[in-house]
Amino acid sequence: MKRAGVALAFLLIAVGAFEPFYVRIFTVDRAQLHASMTALPYRKTAGLREFYLDVRRWTRPGERIAIFPTHTRWTGGYAYLYERALYPLAGRQVVALVEPNDRARPDHLARVDAVAAWHSAPQLPGFVEAERGEHGVLLRRSR
Amino acid sequence: MIATLTVIALAIALGWPIATKLEPHRAPIARAGEAFLLGAGVLWAVTLLLDVTGVGWGRVVWVGVVGVVGVVGVFSVFGFRFSVLRRARSVAERSTENQQPKTENTRLSPVDLLTLLVVAGYTLLATAASPWEFDYLTDFGLKARQFFEQGGIDWADLRAHDLVVSFHPDYPLLLPLLFADVSIVAGEWTDRWLGLFNVAFGAALILIIRAEIARERHRAALATAILAPLALSPWVGLADGPLTAYIAAAILAIRRGAVTTGALLLGLAASTKNEGLSMIVAVAVAMLVAGRARELVRLWPAVAIPLPWLVLRGVHGLATDLTSGSVTERLVNMLTKPKVFLGTLAKYPVGKRWLWLGIAVALVVRGRTILTRDRFAATAVLLQFVFYLGAYLTTPHDLDWHIQWSWDRLVSHLAPVFAFVAVAALLENE
């Protein structure tokens, strides 16, 4: 009886600890896996990763960049846009124009050098379109 | 890839003399695992020290200091070899638990190919792309990238992300600084192969487990293959994998009587994630429960290693979310509605249910063995589990959200030790 218990425990631990994907991965297309993992954090927003890579290229370290509220509510999409800007735009200061309580903060525009607008081309007083890419535009303060 | 592999190789090289000095008779595979874990800590300490002393992270300076530290390490081992051997013998004699033969049987078996297969598969996953986890992009990776681009730790930036819940300014910086080290070596920001650190930490723990199991019984290779996936964290780029390795390696070291090794690893666990701090308390209490009170004082490195970071985070005013506001009020509030608490816990899976069921069966059939031989290890991880529940009881966040996004990760920190204790007991008398 005890031997059966030991065998059962071994079996359960072995089955429970096993990660099938660590073996199945040998049959997975490597290029496809690379593409899907790279896109995974941005999957809900088409072209967002590419857009932020463009913004990084268009801006310099130390610049203050506001993220335009293409989605106007924090939990309705703005947090997604804002949080995912931080890593690709590291070295710049990323500024939110919406607060977690959904309050819009247009006053923050006064302290930024540029506005990154994904899937949008807003007209903002004091800013002009400086760059345009496939997935959005970068506005810079007009001189 | 070369820069990442270089940093991993440097960690092993820096840690090797320390591991050798601590336990000269250790099996080479276990020493390799411990060398990486300890050496990663040395790299973190060097990088942190270069920043806080204002020397900076220039590539030449960084490589030079790491080189000097390495030479000093090698000299300290070979220069004092004989006294070290004497001391190691006395440490081994002081072991109060785990009275198996001290010879580690780590001869390779064909069954080890199973473990190798799992590690190879995991490597393909971990290096499929640059780390993609949200917490990497908004915490560990973000800090590393920001620091590298600023040429040092950006204390102002650490205080500037109050809108991002997953950005923990108070988290210790071992992993972000290791990531930054790769870019210091490369001379530019590079994140493509950072997943190799997950592989290195996981492999280090597997090597240690292999040696520990070998100390126990013969079916070491099969047991290691069974336990290996638990050491390989699916959360690539997050600190949970490294923390798991440090916690498990520390407990297994103290379990076999190597308290100083365990204390160093515990200190590095506390320098990886805040959960490592509570692990120090759990280990200390577990040593008391296991009748090892006289050895408690030898845990001092576990407290000394994270202390500088705790001072720095206090000086720079880096807030800890769990201790914000009235903790007592939140605790009392949650205790008055246990159904909500337990119901939320039950709502989300606690990782691998068959594994926990197997451990439960092991407890039934080998409970006496576990309680007598592994009272220390079992108590340590059980206490840490209770601390995790305590964090949920006092959480300032929405309980459902907090549990949903952390429960399985937290439990994964402890799974290798729980499973190891169960497997070791099952192998007993077989």
Boltz contact constraints between the chains, C-beta under 6 A:
constraints:
  - contact:
      token1: [A, 2]
      token2: [B, 365]
      max_distance: 6.0
  - contact:
      token1: [A, 5]
      token2: [B, 365]
      max_distance: 6.0
  - contact:
      token1: [A, 6]
      token2: [B, 365]
      max_distance: 6.0
  - contact:
      token1: [A, 6]
      token2: [B, 426]
      max_distance: 6.0
  - contact:
      token1: [A, 8]
      token2: [B, 361]
      max_distance: 6.0
  - contact:
      token1: [A, 9]
      token2: [B, 358]
      max_distance: 6.0
  - contact:
      token1: [A, 9]
      token2: [B, 361]
      max_distance: 6.0
  - contact:
      token1: [A, 9]
      token2: [B, 362]
      max_distance: 6.0
  - contact:
      token1: [A, 9]
      token2: [B, 426]
      max_distance: 6.0
  - contact:
      token1: [A, 10]
      token2: [B, 426]
      max_distance: 6.0
  - contact:
      token1: [A, 12]
      token2: [B, 354]
      max_distance: 6.0
  - contact:
      token1: [A, 12]
      token2: [B, 357]
      max_distance: 6.0
  - contact:
      token1: [A, 12]
      token2: [B, 358]
      max_distance: 6.0
  - contact:
      token1: [A, 13]
      token2: [B, 355]
      max_distance: 6.0
  - contact:
      token1: [A, 13]
      token2: [B, 358]
      max_distance: 6.0
  - contact:
      token1: [A, 13]
      token2: [B, 419]
      max_distance: 6.0
  - contact:
      token1: [A, 14]
      token2: [B, 226]
      max_distance: 6.0
  - contact:
      token1: [A, 15]
      token2: [B, 354]
      max_distance: 6.0
  - contact:
      token1: [A, 16]
      token2: [B, 352]
      max_distance: 6.0
  - contact:
      token1: [A, 16]
      token2: [B, 354]
      max_distance: 6.0
  - contact:
      token1: [A, 16]
      token2: [B, 355]
      max_distance: 6.0
  - contact:
      token1: [A, 16]
      token2: [B, 358]
      max_distance: 6.0
  - contact:
      token1: [A, 17]
      token2: [B, 226]
      max_distance: 6.0
  - contact:
      token1: [A, 17]
      token2: [B, 229]
      max_distance: 6.0
  - contact:
      token1: [A, 17]
      token2: [B, 230]
      max_distance: 6.0
  - contact:
      token1: [A, 17]
      token2: [B, 355]
      max_distance: 6.0
  - contact:
      token1: [A, 18]
      token2: [B, 229]
      max_distance: 6.0
  - contact:
      token1: [A, 19]
      token2: [B, 229]
      max_distance: 6.0
  - contact:
      token1: [A, 22]
      token2: [B, 118]
      max_distance: 6.0
  - contact:
      token1: [A, 22]
      token2: [B, 121]
      max_distance: 6.0
  - contact:
      token1: [A, 22]
      token2: [B, 122]
      max_distance: 6.0
  - contact:
      token1: [A, 23]
      token2: [B, 121]
      max_distance: 6.0
  - contact:
      token1: [A, 25]
      token2: [B, 121]
      max_distance: 6.0
  - contact:
      token1: [A, 25]
      token2: [B, 124]
      max_distance: 6.0
  - contact:
      token1: [A, 25]
      token2: [B, 125]
      max_distance: 6.0
  - contact:
      token1: [A, 33]
      token2: [B, 128]
      max_distance: 6.0
  - contact:
      token1: [A, 34]
      token2: [B, 128]
      max_distance: 6.0
  - contact:
      token1: [A, 34]
      token2: [B, 129]
      max_distance: 6.0
  - contact:
      token1: [A, 37]
      token2: [B, 128]
      max_distance: 6.0
  - contact:
      token1: [A, 37]
      token2: [B, 129]
      max_distance: 6.0
  - contact:
      token1: [A, 37]
      token2: [B, 132]
      max_distance: 6.0
  - contact:
      token1: [A, 38]
      token2: [B, 129]
      max_distance: 6.0
  - contact:
      token1: [A, 40]
      token2: [B, 132]
      max_distance: 6.0
  - contact:
      token1: [A, 41]
      token2: [B, 132]
      max_distance: 6.0
  - contact:
      token1: [A, 41]
      token2: [B, 137]
      max_distance: 6.0
  - contact:
      token1: [A, 83]
      token2: [B, 138]
      max_distance: 6.0
  - contact:
      token1: [A, 83]
      token2: [B, 164]
      max_distance: 6.0
  - contact:
      token1: [A, 86]
      token2: [B, 142]
      max_distance: 6.0
  - contact:
      token1: [A, 87]
      token2: [B, 137]
      max_distance: 6.0
  - contact:
      token1: [A, 87]
      token2: [B, 142]
      max_distance: 6.0
  - contact:
      token1: [A, 90]
      token2: [B, 145]
      max_distance: 6.0
  - contact:
      token1: [A, 90]
      token2: [B, 146]
      max_distance: 6.0
  - contact:
      token1: [A, 90]
      token2: [B, 149]
      max_distance: 6.0
  - contact:
      token1: [A, 91]
      token2: [B, 149]
      max_distance: 6.0
  - contact:
      token1: [A, 96]
      token2: [B, 163]
      max_distance: 6.0
